[in-house]
Amino acid sequence: MERLQAIASLAYLPDELPQASLRKHKEKTKAKLSKYKARITDAEETIRRLKKAAQTRNAAHSLRDELEAEMRRLPAYQGSRAEKDNMDSITFIDKKDCCSMGWEREFQERFDKARKSVKSASKFLYLPGRTFFVDDSQHALAIGPLAQKSEAHNFELASTLDGMVDEERELFFDLGKDSIFYAGTYRYVRLDHLYPDGVPYSNNIHGEFGLTIRTLSQTVVESQIQRPSLRHEEIAELIKSDTIKLEFIGLQCVGFNYELYYSITDATCASTSHEAGGVKRNYADASADSSTRTSDNKRRRRE
């Protein structure tokens, strides 16, 4: 009888043992989940801090910040310069005349005629919509397509900026305005050591410089040295996909030619103050020179 009772009691063990085991398993799992949850919370907090640090680092060392920091290392021009906000625009050519093929030749011819016998740099530099002043409003940056070749996409580009190495040129700018202005005499400065392989458009070119693919496409058209030429829509796609790389150069201000400035603008004042909206000349015969100007010349201001 006792043996039968013992055997009968064993029949209940399979049901009781799984339940006890299940409770223990649940307790262990709950404890593990609690630990994992704490670890996940810590990991999420670490990721949040790292992202914030990366954003701060990127904000402090953006493309434009890095390029401008390089230009600030150069000595500033110590001579007198016209203030950009107070300048007269040039009169020998309009911005709308600088949109068709061959405009550079037209610009050079009119520039040579307008400056007459004024001694200045013989060449000019005007990059419509592609010149950006460093925050001190003196040195500047310029952008254009990098010299490159692609057999896969059947194109070859020459740099439109390399030809200015070691040169000084009279710089003109528009900053998106309708008129063109004289900035001064500038020297080419290499910046390719910062980005030897060029800069992709995706590197926030639009966000930092406001440059559209359309603006860059036109300069790529002018840089092509392989025929048949790429179409505008093809160029746009190649820029957007970062296949076509860009390059920056620095422009160091080394002078401001007041005599040239007055010969290529409509300024009629001889020695007006900034309050009156003019720019003082810093050469001795300013009064005599300005007296030859006709009083009906209208000053064209920054629009």
C-alpha positions as CSV (number, residue, x, y, z in Angstrom):
1,M,0.0,0.0,0.0
2,E,2.8,2.4,0.9
3,R,4.5,1.5,-2.3
4,L,1.4,2.4,-4.3
5,Q,1.1,5.7,-2.6
6,A,4.7,6.5,-3.3
7,I,4.2,5.7,-7.0
8,A,1.0,7.8,-7.1
9,S,2.8,10.8,-5.6
10,L,5.4,10.7,-8.4
11,A,2.6,11.3,-10.9
12,Y,2.3,14.8,-9.6
13,L,6.0,15.8,-10.0
14,P,6.0,16.4,-13.7
15,D,3.3,19.1,-13.3
16,E,4.8,20.7,-10.3
17,L,8.4,20.8,-11.5
18,P,7.6,22.7,-14.8
19,Q,5.6,25.3,-12.9
20,A,8.4,25.9,-10.4
21,S,11.0,26.0,-13.2
22,L,8.8,28.4,-15.1
23,R,8.6,30.8,-12.2
24,K,12.3,30.7,-11.7
25,H,12.8,31.3,-15.4
26,K,10.4,34.3,-15.4
27,E,12.2,35.8,-12.4
28,K,15.6,35.3,-14.0
29,T,14.4,36.7,-17.3
30,K,12.8,39.7,-15.6
31,A,16.1,40.4,-13.8
32,K,18.0,40.1,-17.0
33,L,15.5,42.4,-18.9
34,S,15.9,45.0,-16.1
35,K,19.7,44.9,-16.6
36,Y,19.4,45.1,-20.3
37,K,16.9,48.0,-20.1
38,A,19.4,49.9,-17.9
39,R,22.2,49.2,-20.4
40,I,20.0,50.3,-23.3
41,T,19.2,53.5,-21.5
42,D,22.9,54.2,-20.8
43,A,23.7,53.4,-24.5
44,E,21.0,55.7,-25.7
45,E,22.3,58.5,-23.5
46,T,25.8,57.9,-24.8
47,I,24.7,58.0,-28.4
48,R,22.8,61.2,-27.7
49,R,25.9,62.8,-26.2
50,L,28.1,61.7,-29.1
51,K,25.6,63.0,-31.6
52,K,25.5,66.4,-29.8
53,A,29.3,66.5,-29.7
54,A,29.5,65.6,-33.4
55,Q,27.1,68.4,-34.3
56,T,29.0,70.9,-32.2
57,R,32.3,69.8,-33.8
58,N,30.8,70.0,-37.3
59,A,29.4,73.4,-36.6
60,A,32.8,74.6,-35.4
61,H,34.7,73.0,-38.3
62,S,32.4,73.3,-41.3
63,L,33.8,73.6,-44.8
64,R,33.4,77.3,-45.0
65,D,34.8,77.8,-41.5
66,E,37.9,75.8,-42.4
67,L,38.5,77.7,-45.6
68,E,37.9,81.1,-44.0
69,A,40.2,80.2,-41.1
70,E,43.0,79.5,-43.7
71,M,42.5,82.9,-45.3
72,R,42.5,84.7,-41.9
73,R,46.1,83.5,-41.5
74,L,47.2,85.8,-44.4
75,P,48.2,89.3,-43.6
76,A,45.5,91.9,-44.1
77,Y,45.9,94.8,-46.5
78,Q,46.6,97.8,-44.4
79,G,45.9,100.5,-47.0
80,S,42.7,102.5,-47.5
81,R,39.9,100.7,-49.2
82,A,36.4,101.7,-50.2
83,E,33.7,100.1,-48.0
84,K,31.6,97.6,-49.8
85,D,28.3,99.0,-48.5
86,N,29.3,102.4,-49.8
87,M,30.6,101.6,-53.3
88,D,29.5,102.7,-56.7
89,S,28.9,100.0,-59.3
90,I,31.1,99.9,-62.4
91,T,29.6,101.5,-65.5
92,F,31.4,99.8,-68.4
93,I,29.4,96.6,-68.3
94,D,26.2,95.2,-66.7
95,K,25.7,91.8,-65.1
96,K,23.2,90.9,-67.7
97,D,26.0,91.2,-70.3
98,C,28.0,88.4,-68.6
99,C,25.7,85.5,-69.3
100,S,26.4,84.6,-72.9
101,M,29.4,82.8,-74.5
102,G,32.4,85.1,-74.9
103,W,31.4,87.6,-72.2
104,E,34.9,87.4,-70.7
105,R,36.5,88.8,-73.9
106,E,33.8,91.6,-74.0
107,F,34.5,92.4,-70.3
108,Q,38.3,92.6,-70.9
109,E,37.9,94.9,-73.9
110,R,35.5,97.2,-72.1
111,F,37.6,97.1,-69.0
112,D,40.7,98.1,-70.9
113,K,38.9,101.0,-72.5
114,A,37.3,102.2,-69.3
115,R,40.5,102.3,-67.3
116,K,42.2,104.3,-70.0
117,S,45.8,105.2,-68.9
118,V,45.3,104.2,-65.3
119,K,48.1,101.9,-64.1
120,S,46.6,98.7,-62.7
121,A,46.7,94.9,-63.0
122,S,46.3,94.1,-66.7
123,K,43.8,91.2,-66.0
124,F,40.5,91.1,-64.3
125,L,38.7,88.4,-62.3
126,Y,35.0,88.2,-62.2
127,L,33.2,84.9,-61.3
128,P,29.4,85.6,-61.4
129,G,27.9,84.4,-58.2
130,R,31.0,82.4,-57.2
131,T,33.0,84.9,-55.0
132,F,32.5,84.9,-51.3
133,F,34.1,87.3,-48.9
134,V,35.6,86.2,-45.6
135,D,33.9,87.8,-42.6
136,D,36.4,90.7,-42.5
137,S,35.1,91.7,-46.0
138,Q,38.6,91.8,-47.3
139,H,40.0,88.4,-48.4
140,A,37.7,86.1,-50.4
141,L,37.0,82.6,-51.6
142,A,36.1,81.5,-55.1
143,I,34.8,78.2,-56.4
144,G,34.9,76.3,-59.7
145,P,35.1,72.8,-61.1
146,L,38.1,70.7,-60.3
147,A,40.3,69.6,-63.2
148,Q,39.2,66.0,-63.7
149,K,38.5,63.3,-66.2
150,S,36.0,60.5,-66.3
151,E,36.1,57.7,-68.9
152,A,32.9,56.2,-67.4
153,H,30.9,59.4,-68.1
154,N,33.0,60.5,-71.1
155,F,34.1,64.0,-69.9
156,E,37.2,66.0,-69.1
157,L,37.3,69.3,-67.4
158,A,40.0,71.9,-67.0
159,S,40.3,74.1,-64.0
160,T,39.2,77.7,-64.7
161,L,41.1,78.9,-61.7
162,D,44.6,77.2,-62.1
163,G,45.6,79.8,-64.7
164,M,45.8,82.5,-62.0
165,V,48.6,81.0,-59.9
166,D,51.0,83.7,-58.7
167,E,49.0,86.3,-60.5
168,E,47.5,89.6,-59.2
169,R,44.2,90.6,-60.7
170,E,41.6,93.3,-60.3
171,L,38.6,91.6,-58.7
172,F,35.0,92.3,-59.4
173,F,32.0,90.9,-57.6
174,D,28.2,91.0,-57.5
175,L,27.1,89.0,-54.5
176,G,23.9,88.1,-56.3
177,K,23.0,91.8,-57.0
178,D,22.2,93.2,-60.4
179,S,25.2,95.4,-60.6
180,I,28.9,94.6,-60.6
181,F,31.4,96.2,-58.1
182,Y,35.2,96.6,-57.9
183,A,36.7,94.9,-54.9
184,G,40.4,95.7,-55.3
185,T,43.6,94.0,-56.4
186,Y,43.8,90.4,-55.3
187,R,46.4,87.6,-55.4
188,Y,45.6,83.9,-56.0
189,V,46.1,81.6,-53.0
190,R,46.2,77.8,-53.2
191,L,43.8,75.9,-50.9
192,D,44.1,72.5,-52.5
193,H,46.1,71.1,-49.6
194,L,42.9,71.2,-47.6
195,Y,40.9,69.1,-50.1
196,P,43.4,67.6,-52.5
197,D,40.7,65.4,-54.1
198,G,38.2,68.2,-54.5
199,V,35.0,69.0,-52.7
200,P,31.7,67.2,-53.5
201,Y,28.5,69.2,-53.8
202,S,26.9,67.2,-51.1
203,N,29.4,68.7,-48.6
204,N,26.8,71.4,-47.9
205,I,27.9,73.6,-50.7
206,H,24.3,75.0,-51.1
207,G,23.7,75.4,-47.4
208,E,27.0,77.2,-46.7
209,F,27.4,79.2,-49.9
210,G,23.9,79.3,-51.4
211,L,25.3,77.9,-54.6
212,T,22.7,76.2,-56.8
213,I,23.5,73.4,-59.2
214,R,22.3,75.6,-62.0
215,T,25.1,78.2,-61.2
216,L,27.7,75.5,-61.1
217,S,26.5,73.8,-64.2
218,Q,27.3,76.9,-66.3
219,T,30.9,77.0,-65.1
220,V,31.2,73.3,-65.9
221,V,30.1,74.0,-69.4
222,E,32.9,76.6,-69.8
223,S,35.4,74.1,-68.3
224,Q,34.8,71.2,-70.8
225,I,37.8,70.3,-73.0
226,Q,36.4,67.0,-74.4
227,R,33.9,66.7,-77.2
228,P,31.1,66.0,-77.5
229,S,30.1,68.3,-74.6
230,L,27.9,67.3,-71.8
231,R,24.4,68.6,-71.8
232,H,23.2,70.8,-68.9
233,E,20.9,68.1,-67.5
234,E,23.8,65.6,-67.6
235,I,26.1,68.1,-65.8
236,A,23.4,68.7,-63.2
237,E,23.1,65.0,-62.5
238,L,26.9,64.6,-62.3
239,I,27.2,67.4,-59.8
240,K,24.3,66.1,-57.7
241,S,25.8,62.6,-57.6
242,D,29.2,64.1,-56.6
243,T,30.8,62.7,-59.7
244,I,32.0,66.2,-60.7
245,K,34.1,67.6,-57.9
246,L,34.6,71.3,-57.1
247,E,37.7,73.3,-55.9
248,F,38.2,76.4,-53.9
249,I,40.9,79.0,-54.2
250,G,41.7,81.9,-51.9
251,L,41.9,85.5,-53.0
252,Q,44.1,87.7,-50.9
253,C,43.6,91.4,-51.0
254,V,46.8,93.2,-51.7
255,G,45.6,96.6,-52.8
256,F,42.8,98.9,-53.7
257,N,43.4,101.2,-56.7
258,Y,41.3,104.3,-56.1
259,E,42.3,105.9,-59.4
260,L,41.0,102.8,-61.2
261,Y,37.9,102.7,-59.0
262,Y,36.9,106.3,-59.9
263,S,37.7,105.7,-63.6
264,I,35.3,102.8,-63.9
265,T,32.4,104.1,-61.8
266,D,30.0,107.0,-61.9
267,A,31.3,108.6,-58.7
268,T,31.1,112.4,-59.0
269,C,32.3,113.5,-55.6
270,A,35.9,114.5,-54.9
271,S,36.1,114.1,-51.1
272,T,32.7,113.3,-49.7
273,S,32.2,111.8,-46.3
274,H,30.8,108.3,-45.7
275,E,27.7,110.0,-44.3
276,A,27.1,111.6,-47.6
277,G,27.3,108.3,-49.3
278,G,30.7,108.7,-51.0
279,V,34.2,107.3,-50.6
280,K,37.2,109.5,-49.9
281,R,40.1,109.4,-52.3
282,N,43.5,109.0,-50.8
283,Y,45.6,110.5,-53.5
284,A,46.6,114.1,-53.8
285,D,45.0,115.2,-57.0
286,A,41.6,113.8,-56.2
287,S,39.9,117.2,-56.4
288,A,41.4,118.1,-59.7
289,D,40.5,114.7,-61.2
290,S,37.0,114.7,-59.9
291,S,36.2,118.2,-61.3
292,T,36.4,116.8,-64.8
293,R,33.3,114.6,-64.2
294,T,30.0,115.8,-65.4
295,S,27.4,116.6,-62.8
296,D,24.6,114.6,-64.6
297,N,26.3,111.2,-64.0
298,K,24.0,109.2,-61.7
299,R,25.4,107.1,-59.0
300,R,24.3,103.5,-59.2
301,R,24.0,102.0,-55.7
302,R,24.0,98.4,-54.5
303,E,20.5,97.1,-55.3
